[in-house]
Amino acid sequence: MDYIAQAIDKHTGLFRTCTVADKELATKTAKYYRSIGYNAKVIPADEYDKASEENARKRQEQIDLQMDVKKYA
């Protein structure tokens, strides 16, 4: 089974992904991304679409909140 190390920047919400063949390498990749300031997790490849949709939804919520703050400032 393939695993994906998904890394999301803590400040911008933008994310990078790296598809790898085994869980051990995916775990090492996630640890590396955490060490340089990303929120990273390892997910099975078959759950990637669901996780991507969730990340996009969270990012849109952040954008909406920022737009609301600017509107009232």
PDB file of N, CA, C and O in Angstrom, chain B, residues numbered from 101:
ATOM      1  N   MET B 101       0.845  -1.180   0.000  1.00  0.00           N
ATOM      2  CA  MET B 101       0.000   0.000   0.000  1.00  0.00           C
ATOM      3  C   MET B 101       0.887   1.238   0.000  1.00  0.00           C
ATOM      4  O   MET B 101       1.907   1.279   0.688  1.00  0.00           O
ATOM      5  N   ASP B 102       0.497   2.246  -0.772  1.00  0.00           N
ATOM      6  CA  ASP B 102       1.219   3.507  -0.801  1.00  0.00           C
ATOM      7  C   ASP B 102       0.723   4.423   0.312  1.00  0.00           C
ATOM      8  O   ASP B 102      -0.453   4.405   0.674  1.00  0.00           O
ATOM      9  N   TYR B 103       1.628   5.211   0.836  1.00  0.00           N
ATOM     10  CA  TYR B 103       1.303   6.197   1.851  1.00  0.00           C
ATOM     11  C   TYR B 103       1.743   7.560   1.361  1.00  0.00           C
ATOM     12  O   TYR B 103       2.663   7.671   0.551  1.00  0.00           O
ATOM     13  N   ILE B 104       1.091   8.586   1.849  1.00  0.00           N
ATOM     14  CA  ILE B 104       1.410   9.952   1.470  1.00  0.00           C
ATOM     15  C   ILE B 104       1.757  10.725   2.725  1.00  0.00           C
ATOM     16  O   ILE B 104       1.027  10.696   3.715  1.00  0.00           O
ATOM     17  N   ALA B 105       2.885  11.418   2.668  1.00  0.00           N
ATOM     18  CA  ALA B 105       3.254  12.334   3.737  1.00  0.00           C
ATOM     19  C   ALA B 105       2.732  13.696   3.314  1.00  0.00           C
ATOM     20  O   ALA B 105       3.220  14.275   2.344  1.00  0.00           O
ATOM     21  N   GLN B 106       1.757  14.206   4.026  1.00  0.00           N
ATOM     22  CA  GLN B 106       1.151  15.483   3.675  1.00  0.00           C
ATOM     23  C   GLN B 106       1.617  16.528   4.670  1.00  0.00           C
ATOM     24  O   GLN B 106       1.506  16.337   5.881  1.00  0.00           O
ATOM     25  N   ALA B 107       2.139  17.632   4.159  1.00  0.00           N
ATOM     26  CA  ALA B 107       2.658  18.697   5.007  1.00  0.00           C
ATOM     27  C   ALA B 107       1.928  19.995   4.696  1.00  0.00           C
ATOM     28  O   ALA B 107       1.785  20.378   3.535  1.00  0.00           O
ATOM     29  N   ILE B 108       1.466  20.670   5.751  1.00  0.00           N
ATOM     30  CA  ILE B 108       0.727  21.923   5.612  1.00  0.00           C
ATOM     31  C   ILE B 108       1.474  23.011   6.370  1.00  0.00           C
ATOM     32  O   ILE B 108       1.798  22.848   7.547  1.00  0.00           O
ATOM     33  N   ASP B 109       1.746  24.120   5.691  1.00  0.00           N
ATOM     34  CA  ASP B 109       2.436  25.241   6.324  1.00  0.00           C
ATOM     35  C   ASP B 109       1.577  25.803   7.447  1.00  0.00           C
ATOM     36  O   ASP B 109       0.387  26.054   7.256  1.00  0.00           O
ATOM     37  N   LYS B 110       2.171  25.999   8.611  1.00  0.00           N
ATOM     38  CA  LYS B 110       1.422  26.461   9.782  1.00  0.00           C
ATOM     39  C   LYS B 110       0.880  27.875   9.607  1.00  0.00           C
ATOM     40  O   LYS B 110      -0.142  28.224  10.197  1.00  0.00           O
ATOM     41  N   HIS B 111       1.553  28.687   8.804  1.00  0.00           N
ATOM     42  CA  HIS B 111       1.184  30.091   8.697  1.00  0.00           C
ATOM     43  C   HIS B 111       0.300  30.408   7.495  1.00  0.00           C
ATOM     44  O   HIS B 111      -0.588  31.256   7.585  1.00  0.00           O
ATOM     45  N   THR B 112       0.534  29.742   6.384  1.00  0.00           N
ATOM     46  CA  THR B 112      -0.215  30.083   5.174  1.00  0.00           C
ATOM     47  C   THR B 112      -1.340  29.112   4.860  1.00  0.00           C
ATOM     48  O   THR B 112      -2.279  29.465   4.147  1.00  0.00           O
ATOM     49  N   GLY B 113      -1.260  27.896   5.381  1.00  0.00           N
ATOM     50  CA  GLY B 113      -2.264  26.890   5.070  1.00  0.00           C
ATOM     51  C   GLY B 113      -2.010  26.180   3.758  1.00  0.00           C
ATOM     52  O   GLY B 113      -2.752  25.270   3.390  1.00  0.00           O
ATOM     53  N   LEU B 114      -0.960  26.589   3.040  1.00  0.00           N
ATOM     54  CA  LEU B 114      -0.612  25.915   1.794  1.00  0.00           C
ATOM     55  C   LEU B 114       0.032  24.580   2.115  1.00  0.00           C
ATOM     56  O   LEU B 114       0.702  24.443   3.138  1.00  0.00           O
ATOM     57  N   PHE B 115      -0.164  23.597   1.253  1.00  0.00           N
ATOM     58  CA  PHE B 115       0.397  22.297   1.575  1.00  0.00           C
ATOM     59  C   PHE B 115       1.193  21.693   0.433  1.00  0.00           C
ATOM     60  O   PHE B 115       1.007  22.014  -0.740  1.00  0.00           O
ATOM     61  N   ARG B 116       2.083  20.808   0.831  1.00  0.00           N
ATOM     62  CA  ARG B 116       2.880  20.019  -0.078  1.00  0.00           C
ATOM     63  C   ARG B 116       2.562  18.569   0.212  1.00  0.00           C
ATOM     64  O   ARG B 116       2.175  18.220   1.327  1.00  0.00           O
ATOM     65  N   THR B 117       2.722  17.737  -0.777  1.00  0.00           N
ATOM     66  CA  THR B 117       2.564  16.306  -0.542  1.00  0.00           C
ATOM     67  C   THR B 117       3.719  15.571  -1.185  1.00  0.00           C
ATOM     68  O   THR B 117       4.348  16.056  -2.125  1.00  0.00           O
ATOM     69  N   CYS B 118       3.976  14.417  -0.668  1.00  0.00           N
ATOM     70  CA  CYS B 118       5.030  13.582  -1.213  1.00  0.00           C
ATOM     71  C   CYS B 118       4.544  12.139  -1.168  1.00  0.00           C
ATOM     72  O   CYS B 118       4.376  11.577  -0.085  1.00  0.00           O
ATOM     73  N   THR B 119       4.323  11.544  -2.310  1.00  0.00           N
ATOM     74  CA  THR B 119       3.873  10.155  -2.351  1.00  0.00           C
ATOM     75  C   THR B 119       5.080   9.245  -2.213  1.00  0.00           C
ATOM     76  O   THR B 119       6.086   9.422  -2.902  1.00  0.00           O
ATOM     77  N   VAL B 120       4.978   8.290  -1.340  1.00  0.00           N
ATOM     78  CA  VAL B 120       6.075   7.354  -1.122  1.00  0.00           C
ATOM     79  C   VAL B 120       5.534   5.931  -1.106  1.00  0.00           C
ATOM     80  O   VAL B 120       4.329   5.714  -0.976  1.00  0.00           O
ATOM     81  N   ALA B 121       6.427   4.979  -1.237  1.00  0.00           N
ATOM     82  CA  ALA B 121       5.994   3.595  -1.392  1.00  0.00           C
ATOM     83  C   ALA B 121       5.683   2.884  -0.071  1.00  0.00           C
ATOM     84  O   ALA B 121       4.796   2.032  -0.024  1.00  0.00           O
ATOM     85  N   ASP B 122       6.399   3.224   0.994  1.00  0.00           N
ATOM     86  CA  ASP B 122       6.159   2.499   2.243  1.00  0.00           C
ATOM     87  C   ASP B 122       5.970   3.458   3.410  1.00  0.00           C
ATOM     88  O   ASP B 122       6.329   4.633   3.337  1.00  0.00           O
ATOM     89  N   LYS B 123       5.407   2.938   4.471  1.00  0.00           N
ATOM     90  CA  LYS B 123       5.049   3.763   5.626  1.00  0.00           C
ATOM     91  C   LYS B 123       6.277   4.326   6.335  1.00  0.00           C
ATOM     92  O   LYS B 123       6.241   5.448   6.840  1.00  0.00           O
ATOM     93  N   GLU B 124       7.363   3.556   6.378  1.00  0.00           N
ATOM     94  CA  GLU B 124       8.573   4.018   7.064  1.00  0.00           C
ATOM     95  C   GLU B 124       9.142   5.272   6.405  1.00  0.00           C
ATOM     96  O   GLU B 124       9.503   6.225   7.097  1.00  0.00           O
ATOM     97  N   LEU B 125       9.225   5.280   5.087  1.00  0.00           N
ATOM     98  CA  LEU B 125       9.740   6.448   4.381  1.00  0.00           C
ATOM     99  C   LEU B 125       8.777   7.629   4.492  1.00  0.00           C
ATOM    100  O   LEU B 125       9.208   8.777   4.599  1.00  0.00           O
ATOM    101  N   ALA B 126       7.488   7.349   4.466  1.00  0.00           N
ATOM    102  CA  ALA B 126       6.501   8.414   4.639  1.00  0.00           C
ATOM    103  C   ALA B 126       6.626   9.053   6.020  1.00  0.00           C
ATOM    104  O   ALA B 126       6.504  10.270   6.158  1.00  0.00           O
ATOM    105  N   THR B 127       6.866   8.247   7.024  1.00  0.00           N
ATOM    106  CA  THR B 127       7.035   8.747   8.383  1.00  0.00           C
ATOM    107  C   THR B 127       8.273   9.627   8.485  1.00  0.00           C
ATOM    108  O   THR B 127       8.236  10.686   9.113  1.00  0.00           O
ATOM    109  N   LYS B 128       9.366   9.194   7.872  1.00  0.00           N
ATOM    110  CA  LYS B 128      10.594   9.999   7.882  1.00  0.00           C
ATOM    111  C   LYS B 128      10.375  11.324   7.161  1.00  0.00           C
ATOM    112  O   LYS B 128      10.863  12.362   7.609  1.00  0.00           O
ATOM    113  N   THR B 129       9.643  11.295   6.047  1.00  0.00           N
ATOM    114  CA  THR B 129       9.365  12.512   5.301  1.00  0.00           C
ATOM    115  C   THR B 129       8.519  13.468   6.132  1.00  0.00           C
ATOM    116  O   THR B 129       8.783  14.670   6.154  1.00  0.00           O
ATOM    117  N   ALA B 130       7.503  12.942   6.818  1.00  0.00           N
ATOM    118  CA  ALA B 130       6.652  13.779   7.668  1.00  0.00           C
ATOM    119  C   ALA B 130       7.465  14.396   8.803  1.00  0.00           C
ATOM    120  O   ALA B 130       7.265  15.562   9.142  1.00  0.00           O
ATOM    121  N   LYS B 131       8.372  13.633   9.388  1.00  0.00           N
ATOM    122  CA  LYS B 131       9.221  14.162  10.461  1.00  0.00           C
ATOM    123  C   LYS B 131      10.085  15.308   9.947  1.00  0.00           C
ATOM    124  O   LYS B 131      10.279  16.306  10.641  1.00  0.00           O
ATOM    125  N   TYR B 132      10.603  15.163   8.730  1.00  0.00           N
ATOM    126  CA  TYR B 132      11.417  16.225   8.142  1.00  0.00           C
ATOM    127  C   TYR B 132      10.587  17.493   7.979  1.00  0.00           C
ATOM    128  O   TYR B 132      11.028  18.574   8.369  1.00  0.00           O
ATOM    129  N   TYR B 133       9.399  17.373   7.410  1.00  0.00           N
ATOM    130  CA  TYR B 133       8.561  18.549   7.211  1.00  0.00           C
ATOM    131  C   TYR B 133       8.183  19.194   8.538  1.00  0.00           C
ATOM    132  O   TYR B 133       8.098  20.420   8.621  1.00  0.00           O
ATOM    133  N   ARG B 134       7.957  18.405   9.562  1.00  0.00           N
ATOM    134  CA  ARG B 134       7.666  18.975  10.888  1.00  0.00           C
ATOM    135  C   ARG B 134       8.863  19.769  11.397  1.00  0.00           C
ATOM    136  O   ARG B 134       8.697  20.813  12.028  1.00  0.00           O
ATOM    137  N   SER B 135      10.064  19.276  11.124  1.00  0.00           N
ATOM    138  CA  SER B 135      11.261  19.944  11.621  1.00  0.00           C
ATOM    139  C   SER B 135      11.497  21.299  10.956  1.00  0.00           C
ATOM    140  O   SER B 135      12.215  22.135  11.506  1.00  0.00           O
ATOM    141  N   ILE B 136      10.908  21.531   9.783  1.00  0.00           N
ATOM    142  CA  ILE B 136      11.096  22.819   9.112  1.00  0.00           C
ATOM    143  C   ILE B 136       9.844  23.695   9.183  1.00  0.00           C
ATOM    144  O   ILE B 136       9.729  24.666   8.435  1.00  0.00           O
ATOM    145  N   GLY B 137       8.912  23.365  10.067  1.00  0.00           N
ATOM    146  CA  GLY B 137       7.797  24.250  10.352  1.00  0.00           C
ATOM    147  C   GLY B 137       6.467  23.925   9.709  1.00  0.00           C
ATOM    148  O   GLY B 137       5.603  24.797   9.612  1.00  0.00           O
ATOM    149  N   TYR B 138       6.283  22.711   9.275  1.00  0.00           N
ATOM    150  CA  TYR B 138       5.008  22.314   8.701  1.00  0.00           C
ATOM    151  C   TYR B 138       4.247  21.434   9.685  1.00  0.00           C
ATOM    152  O   TYR B 138       4.852  20.795  10.546  1.00  0.00           O
ATOM    153  N   ASN B 139       2.930  21.398   9.562  1.00  0.00           N
ATOM    154  CA  ASN B 139       2.115  20.388  10.221  1.00  0.00           C
ATOM    155  C   ASN B 139       2.066  19.223   9.242  1.00  0.00           C
ATOM    156  O   ASN B 139       1.541  19.372   8.138  1.00  0.00           O
ATOM    157  N   ALA B 140       2.593  18.084   9.615  1.00  0.00           N
ATOM    158  CA  ALA B 140       2.670  16.966   8.681  1.00  0.00           C
ATOM    159  C   ALA B 140       2.031  15.723   9.271  1.00  0.00           C
ATOM    160  O   ALA B 140       2.054  15.493  10.480  1.00  0.00           O
ATOM    161  N   LYS B 141       1.456  14.925   8.371  1.00  0.00           N
ATOM    162  CA  LYS B 141       0.857  13.668   8.794  1.00  0.00           C
ATOM    163  C   LYS B 141       1.029  12.650   7.676  1.00  0.00           C
ATOM    164  O   LYS B 141       1.259  13.003   6.519  1.00  0.00           O
ATOM    165  N   VAL B 142       0.913  11.382   8.048  1.00  0.00           N
ATOM    166  CA  VAL B 142       1.016  10.282   7.094  1.00  0.00           C
ATOM    167  C   VAL B 142      -0.376   9.692   6.933  1.00  0.00           C
ATOM    168  O   VAL B 142      -1.045   9.360   7.912  1.00  0.00           O
ATOM    169  N   ILE B 143      -0.797   9.570   5.683  1.00  0.00           N
ATOM    170  CA  ILE B 143      -2.114   9.006   5.401  1.00  0.00           C
ATOM    171  C   ILE B 143      -2.001   7.971   4.294  1.00  0.00           C
ATOM    172  O   ILE B 143      -1.140   8.090   3.422  1.00  0.00           O
ATOM    173  N   PRO B 144      -2.856   6.960   4.319  1.00  0.00           N
ATOM    174  CA  PRO B 144      -2.886   6.003   3.212  1.00  0.00           C
ATOM    175  C   PRO B 144      -3.322   6.706   1.931  1.00  0.00           C
ATOM    176  O   PRO B 144      -4.122   7.641   1.975  1.00  0.00           O
ATOM    177  N   ALA B 145      -2.806   6.266   0.807  1.00  0.00           N
ATOM    178  CA  ALA B 145      -3.107   6.914  -0.470  1.00  0.00           C
ATOM    179  C   ALA B 145      -4.597   6.915  -0.785  1.00  0.00           C
ATOM    180  O   ALA B 145      -5.092   7.855  -1.408  1.00  0.00           O
ATOM    181  N   ASP B 146      -5.314   5.890  -0.371  1.00  0.00           N
ATOM    182  CA  ASP B 146      -6.744   5.840  -0.677  1.00  0.00           C
ATOM    183  C   ASP B 146      -7.569   6.846   0.124  1.00  0.00           C
ATOM    184  O   ASP B 146      -8.728   7.090  -0.213  1.00  0.00           O
ATOM    185  N   GLU B 147      -6.998   7.434   1.175  1.00  0.00           N
ATOM    186  CA  GLU B 147      -7.692   8.453   1.967  1.00  0.00           C
ATOM    187  C   GLU B 147      -7.260   9.865   1.591  1.00  0.00           C
ATOM    188  O   GLU B 147      -7.726  10.837   2.187  1.00  0.00           O
ATOM    189  N   TYR B 148      -6.375   9.983   0.608  1.00  0.00           N
ATOM    190  CA  TYR B 148      -5.813  11.283   0.243  1.00  0.00           C
ATOM    191  C   TYR B 148      -6.880  12.267  -0.239  1.00  0.00           C
ATOM    192  O   TYR B 148      -6.870  13.428   0.169  1.00  0.00           O
ATOM    193  N   ASP B 149      -7.789  11.829  -1.089  1.00  0.00           N
ATOM    194  CA  ASP B 149      -8.816  12.738  -1.614  1.00  0.00           C
ATOM    195  C   ASP B 149      -9.659  13.337  -0.493  1.00  0.00           C
ATOM    196  O   ASP B 149      -9.950  14.533  -0.496  1.00  0.00           O
ATOM    197  N   LYS B 150     -10.044  12.510   0.451  1.00  0.00           N
ATOM    198  CA  LYS B 150     -10.842  12.985   1.587  1.00  0.00           C
ATOM    199  C   LYS B 150     -10.049  14.009   2.410  1.00  0.00           C
ATOM    200  O   LYS B 150     -10.588  15.042   2.807  1.00  0.00           O
ATOM    201  N   ALA B 151      -8.770  13.716   2.662  1.00  0.00           N
ATOM    202  CA  ALA B 151      -7.928  14.626   3.440  1.00  0.00           C
ATOM    203  C   ALA B 151      -7.708  15.939   2.698  1.00  0.00           C
ATOM    204  O   ALA B 151      -7.681  17.001   3.319  1.00  0.00           O
ATOM    205  N   SER B 152      -7.551  15.879   1.382  1.00  0.00           N
ATOM    206  CA  SER B 152      -7.363  17.099   0.589  1.00  0.00           C
ATOM    207  C   SER B 152      -8.601  17.978   0.623  1.00  0.00           C
ATOM    208  O   SER B 152      -8.495  19.199   0.738  1.00  0.00           O
ATOM    209  N   GLU B 153      -9.759  17.372   0.526  1.00  0.00           N
ATOM    210  CA  GLU B 153     -11.003  18.136   0.604  1.00  0.00           C
ATOM    211  C   GLU B 153     -11.150  18.807   1.963  1.00  0.00           C
ATOM    212  O   GLU B 153     -11.579  19.958   2.049  1.00  0.00           O
ATOM    213  N   GLU B 154     -10.797  18.094   3.018  1.00  0.00           N
ATOM    214  CA  GLU B 154     -10.865  18.643   4.372  1.00  0.00           C
ATOM    215  C   GLU B 154      -9.904  19.827   4.524  1.00  0.00           C
ATOM    216  O   GLU B 154     -10.264  20.848   5.108  1.00  0.00           O
ATOM    217  N   ASN B 155      -8.690  19.689   4.000  1.00  0.00           N
ATOM    218  CA  ASN B 155      -7.721  20.779   4.064  1.00  0.00           C
ATOM    219  C   ASN B 155      -8.204  21.990   3.278  1.00  0.00           C
ATOM    220  O   ASN B 155      -8.047  23.123   3.732  1.00  0.00           O
ATOM    221  N   ALA B 156      -8.785  21.769   2.116  1.00  0.00           N
ATOM    222  CA  ALA B 156      -9.307  22.875   1.307  1.00  0.00           C
ATOM    223  C   ALA B 156     -10.446  23.583   2.037  1.00  0.00           C
ATOM    224  O   ALA B 156     -10.545  24.809   1.995  1.00  0.00           O
ATOM    225  N   ARG B 157     -11.297  22.820   2.697  1.00  0.00           N
ATOM    226  CA  ARG B 157     -12.401  23.406   3.458  1.00  0.00           C
ATOM    227  C   ARG B 157     -11.875  24.262   4.611  1.00  0.00           C
ATOM    228  O   ARG B 157     -12.358  25.372   4.835  1.00  0.00           O
ATOM    229  N   LYS B 158     -10.884  23.742   5.342  1.00  0.00           N
ATOM    230  CA  LYS B 158     -10.304  24.496   6.459  1.00  0.00           C
ATOM    231  C   LYS B 158      -9.632  25.776   5.963  1.00  0.00           C
ATOM    232  O   LYS B 158      -9.750  26.832   6.584  1.00  0.00           O
ATOM    233  N   ARG B 159      -8.929  25.669   4.844  1.00  0.00           N
ATOM    234  CA  ARG B 159      -8.258  26.840   4.278  1.00  0.00           C
ATOM    235  C   ARG B 159      -9.291  27.891   3.880  1.00  0.00           C
ATOM    236  O   ARG B 159      -9.082  29.079   4.124  1.00  0.00           O
ATOM    237  N   GLN B 160     -10.390  27.478   3.278  1.00  0.00           N
ATOM    238  CA  GLN B 160     -11.436  28.423   2.882  1.00  0.00           C
ATOM    239  C   GLN B 160     -12.062  29.092   4.100  1.00  0.00           C
ATOM    240  O   GLN B 160     -12.406  30.273   4.053  1.00  0.00           O
ATOM    241  N   GLU B 161     -12.212  28.341   5.193  1.00  0.00           N
ATOM    242  CA  GLU B 161     -12.725  28.933   6.423  1.00  0.00           C
ATOM    243  C   GLU B 161     -11.793  30.025   6.929  1.00  0.00           C
ATOM    244  O   GLU B 161     -12.252  31.074   7.382  1.00  0.00           O
ATOM    245  N   GLN B 162     -10.488  29.784   6.855  1.00  0.00           N
ATOM    246  CA  GLN B 162      -9.504  30.795   7.269  1.00  0.00           C
ATOM    247  C   GLN B 162      -9.599  32.042   6.399  1.00  0.00           C
ATOM    248  O   GLN B 162      -9.551  33.163   6.904  1.00  0.00           O
ATOM    249  N   ILE B 163      -9.732  31.844   5.092  1.00  0.00           N
ATOM    250  CA  ILE B 163      -9.854  32.973   4.179  1.00  0.00           C
ATOM    251  C   ILE B 163     -11.114  33.767   4.490  1.00  0.00           C
ATOM    252  O   ILE B 163     -11.082  34.997   4.518  1.00  0.00           O
ATOM    253  N   ASP B 164     -12.222  33.071   4.724  1.00  0.00           N
ATOM    254  CA  ASP B 164     -13.481  33.743   5.050  1.00  0.00           C
ATOM    255  C   ASP B 164     -13.361  34.553   6.333  1.00  0.00           C
ATOM    256  O   ASP B 164     -13.859  35.676   6.406  1.00  0.00           O
ATOM    257  N   LEU B 165     -12.706  33.994   7.343  1.00  0.00           N
ATOM    258  CA  LEU B 165     -12.517  34.718   8.598  1.00  0.00           C
ATOM    259  C   LEU B 165     -11.671  35.962   8.388  1.00  0.00           C
ATOM    260  O   LEU B 165     -11.969  37.013   8.953  1.00  0.00           O
ATOM    261  N   GLN B 166     -10.624  35.860   7.587  1.00  0.00           N
ATOM    262  CA  GLN B 166      -9.770  37.010   7.318  1.00  0.00           C
ATOM    263  C   GLN B 166     -10.540  38.096   6.568  1.00  0.00           C
ATOM    264  O   GLN B 166     -10.356  39.284   6.835  1.00  0.00           O
ATOM    265  N   MET B 167     -11.383  37.703   5.651  1.00  0.00           N
ATOM    266  CA  MET B 167     -12.180  38.663   4.903  1.00  0.00           C
ATOM    267  C   MET B 167     -13.178  39.363   5.819  1.00  0.00           C
ATOM    268  O   MET B 167     -13.421  40.561   5.669  1.00  0.00           O
ATOM    269  N   ASP B 168     -13.755  38.631   6.760  1.00  0.00           N
ATOM    270  CA  ASP B 168     -14.687  39.226   7.722  1.00  0.00           C
ATOM    271  C   ASP B 168     -13.979  40.247   8.610  1.00  0.00           C
ATOM    272  O   ASP B 168     -14.527  41.314   8.888  1.00  0.00           O
ATOM    273  N   VAL B 169     -12.777  39.927   9.050  1.00  0.00           N
ATOM    274  CA  VAL B 169     -12.009  40.849   9.901  1.00  0.00           C
ATOM    275  C   VAL B 169     -11.691  42.113   9.124  1.00  0.00           C
ATOM    276  O   VAL B 169     -11.818  43.208   9.673  1.00  0.00           O
ATOM    277  N   LYS B 170     -11.287  42.004   7.882  1.00  0.00           N
ATOM    278  CA  LYS B 170     -10.974  43.174   7.062  1.00  0.00           C
ATOM    279  C   LYS B 170     -12.210  44.023   6.819  1.00  0.00           C
ATOM    280  O   LYS B 170     -12.126  45.250   6.754  1.00  0.00           O
ATOM    281  N   LYS B 171     -13.351  43.371   6.686  1.00  0.00           N
ATOM    282  CA  LYS B 171     -14.599  44.078   6.409  1.00  0.00           C
ATOM    283  C   LYS B 171     -14.966  44.992   7.578  1.00  0.00           C
ATOM    284  O   LYS B 171     -15.487  46.086   7.363  1.00  0.00           O
ATOM    285  N   TYR B 172     -14.700  44.557   8.807  1.00  0.00           N
ATOM    286  CA  TYR B 172     -15.089  45.330   9.986  1.00  0.00           C
ATOM    287  C   TYR B 172     -13.978  46.203  10.530  1.00  0.00           C
ATOM    288  O   TYR B 172     -14.183  46.919  11.510  1.00  0.00           O
ATOM    289  N   ALA B 173     -12.805  46.161   9.916  1.00  0.00           N
ATOM    290  CA  ALA B 173     -11.681  46.973  10.417  1.00  0.00           C
ATOM    291  C   ALA B 173     -11.760  48.387   9.923  1.00  0.00           C
ATOM    292  O   ALA B 173     -10.898  49.203  10.247  1.00  0.00           O
TER     293      ALA B 173
END
